[in-house]
Amino acid sequence: MTALPDGHGGPHVFVDDLERPQLTDDDRHHLERVLRVRAGDPLTVSDGAGRWRAARFGGQVEPDGPVHVVAAPEPPIRIAFALTKGGRPELVVQKLTELGADVIAPMTTERAVVRWDPARSERNTDRLRRIAREAAMQCRRVRLPEVAPLTTFAAAAARDGATLLDRGGAPPSLRHGWVLVGPEGGWSDGERRLDLPRMALAETVLRAETAAVAAAAVLGALRARLCAELPVSTD
């Protein structure tokens, strides 16, 4: 397995072309003004699709090593989370990115207090994608997560392998293709009536953002084989 950038090679940034890496103005400003990177300092560059290489910073970023190709982790971790108040959707996307989620989908549910109109939805989706990109740079991912446009509970529930995160559910498992995280008010009676599998993370009631982050942490640890799935009881 090809190793990921570990931080010893300097900051990590995304570029469109690994052969001729070009930084965006914002990335260059962050490297120069915030991180104090100077000409000749090392950094790593990635195309966001699993390829990366070492480079040297300067007026023109110069490749300084071979291109490494990292296979996509399997199975993918996909999480749809109900909209929450304030800046918590941004926090959720940031942490899900750090924890390795592959697809992240904000979702409307019956009991969600927050509603996005089409214009606000487009603006917020763009912002969430920027946050995911920044988080991926910070944690040195080489594959950018997909941040999907706002979806509905019905659409999320219709996806293959959709599973409700709910108290009393089965132990966490990678067999579930999508994990759906409800709002602070919980799932409605109508949403619960759908014949979907359930997965639990705790015996206590978790905040919506805590549940989403915990789901990514547990599933990511299972996928990395840092812990083992519990056998499902047949009693």
Protein Blocks (a to p, Z undefined) as FASTA:
>chain_A
ZZddehlnopadddfblklccddfklmmmmmmmnopaehiacdddehiopacdddddfbd
cdfbdcdddddddddddddddddehjllmmmmmmmmmnopabdcddddfklmbdcdfklm
mmmmmmmmmmmmmmmmmnopabdcdddddddfklmmmpghiacddehiacddfkbmbdcd
ddfkopafklmmpccddddfbfbdcdfklmmmmmmmmmmmmmnopaccddddfZZ
